[in-house]
Amino acid sequence: MAEYQNPQHEPGSEKRLLLIFLVTFIAMLAAQPLLKKYFPQPAAPQQQSQPAQTPAASPATAAAPAAPAVAPAVGITKQAAGETETVIENDLYSITFTNHGAQVKSWILKKFDNEAQNGLLDLVNPTAAAQYGYPLSLWTYDETLRGKLSSALYVPSREGKQTSPTSITFEYADQDLSVRKTFSFDNSYVVTVDASVTYKGVSVAALPAWPSGFGDQTTPAFYAASAIAYQFNKTIERLPTSCGMFSFLSKCTPISGGGTVPGPFHWAGPTDQYFAAVFIPDDPAAAGMVTLRNPIALPRDPQKPDAKETKMEVLGAAVGNLHGPTSERVFVGPKELQVLERVPVPGVTGADNDLNGLVEFGWWGIIAKPLFLWLKWTYSHIVHNWGWAIVLQTLIISIALLPLRVTQMKSMLKMQRVAPQIKAIQEKYKKYSLRDPRKAPMNEEISALYKKEGVNPAGGCLPMLIQFPFLIAYYRMLSAALDLRHAHWLWIHDLSAADPIFLLPIFMVVSMLVTQRMTPQAGMDPAQQKMMTIMMPLMMGFIFFRLPAGLNLYYAESNLISIVQQAVMNRTKLGREMREMMAKRARKKDK
């Protein structure tokens, strides 16, 4: 049988194939120097963007560096491919973070409503934040870098809905910039913030910010009530948008946009009438604050198409370490005493180690704060309605001041008895001018007469002087007490706002007219008394017209109780004697 031969292999083909491979290999080795000299080298493959961590990833895993430690990594990046959101919830709030800028889009307080938003209160001011920045963005002195920090797509350690206690880390890196922001949450209104920024190998001061007011600011009055406050030990400073017409009476420094307030301070940040976002630095000595102030146009009232655009100022602040990475806590929540007293502020000397200094009761705080604590106790233990609590408290205050009204009436009666003698002394010196030295003895004679008869000229004004601080303190209490916000009473839906139908201001004016007519005015000309009887209530009505309904309730009820007290006193021996003397004086005046 003939030997089988494979037609695909000719004799000697293996040797020729090996020779071809050998020649090709030698040619490639010889060509390497020429290729390096005349042709560019291909670029090294760039590392792919790191995907977002899964919700189950721990903060430690999320913080692990993506690149080997041996290479500073020019060209290595850490950035997300698209925008994602993470929601952190507890019983107090629901915070929505976006990885676009690693900042907050929504900060809803679950225990507070917003009638303008027809739902729960969102502390993020949507109009202002869209223009000037969202909460917990980073502020730097370099405007270009600031814009990049707020627009970059960070890689979050968690996505979706999370329940506190938990934490979330956002990271971003490119050829020049490396950013890391970590937020930790518990079951309070306090959030722990750690932020570090490195630019071209140098640590940069980047301050966490609350730049654009609050979501409850829907009217000019709420914008006007905003301020920036800070405290170091027992010293609290409040920077308003403007100092007002009486600024010369007190030390006042209005806020300048972009101004730096160096530390030390234990807490600092923007506030409005009822809410605050204050930062509590871990290192008060290294802390600084940048004040932010920007114009904003309020939306026109849809029911008033011809209304002019209202322009206001929106306040914010950035607080952190001016020399490197920042580690601090931020309180975002209600200015409610029982809440603020549970937020510890270590290192404070000479003052309470908490945030209760955020509640401003003003000059009359020594009266306003005890009044509020008493009112809150009445609400909690006796009547579970703030309006009826005010009614009960006003009744007790008016009864307590009754002895002063009796003293006032006695003093006025004595003034009426010595009025003819005082008039005789004044007639005696009538011919002399005020600058004439011979008129000086007139005051000496009048003072001697007062002393002889036991008359105190200021006695008639004493009850009014004592009631005045209570009135101012009540106003400050109602302005500062968050508890009365949206508190209902009968037809009034908010005791901290004006009466919607102005019934209480009208009743206050009418009751004041009646009180004035029933109360004798010693030493006053009857014509002047009639004029004051009309002018004073009208002036007070004009002032109280738009003031809180709770304050009008207090004043109107005080007048009503005064009417009852005066009616009873007019039937006593003292009251009858007073009326007879006033009538006798009026008849003499007519003659």
Secondary structure as UniProt FT lines:
FT   TURN            7..8
FT   TURN            11..12
FT   HELIX           13..38
FT   TURN            55..56
FT   HELIX           59..62
FT   TURN            69..70
FT   TURN            74..75
FT   STRAND          85..89
FT   STRAND          93..98
FT   TURN            101..102
FT   STRAND          103..114
FT   TURN            115..118
FT   STRAND          119..122
FT   HELIX           126..132
FT   TURN            135..136
FT   STRAND          137..139
FT   HELIX           143..151
FT   STRAND          155..156
FT   STRAND          160..163
FT   STRAND          166..173
FT   STRAND          177..185
FT   STRAND          190..199
FT   TURN            200..201
FT   STRAND          202..204
FT   STRAND          207..210
FT   TURN            215..216
FT   HELIX           220..224
FT   STRAND          227..232
FT   TURN            233..234
FT   STRAND          235..240
FT   TURN            245..246
FT   HELIX           247..249
FT   TURN            257..258
FT   STRAND          259..262
FT   STRAND          267..271
FT   STRAND          275..281
FT   HELIX           284..286
FT   STRAND          287..298
FT   TURN            302..303
FT   TURN            305..306
FT   STRAND          310..321
FT   TURN            322..323
FT   STRAND          326..334
FT   HELIX           337..340
FT   TURN            341..342
FT   TURN            346..347
FT   HELIX           356..358
FT   TURN            363..364
FT   HELIX           365..381
FT   HELIX           386..400
FT   HELIX           402..428
FT   TURN            429..431
FT   TURN            434..435
FT   HELIX           437..439
FT   HELIX           440..453
FT   TURN            457..458
FT   HELIX           459..461
FT   HELIX           462..480
FT   HELIX           482..484
FT   TURN            485..486
FT   TURN            490..491
FT   TURN            495..496
FT   TURN            500..501
FT   HELIX           503..518
FT   TURN            522..523
FT   HELIX           526..544
FT   TURN            545..546
FT   HELIX           549..569
FT   TURN            570..571
FT   HELIX           573..590
//
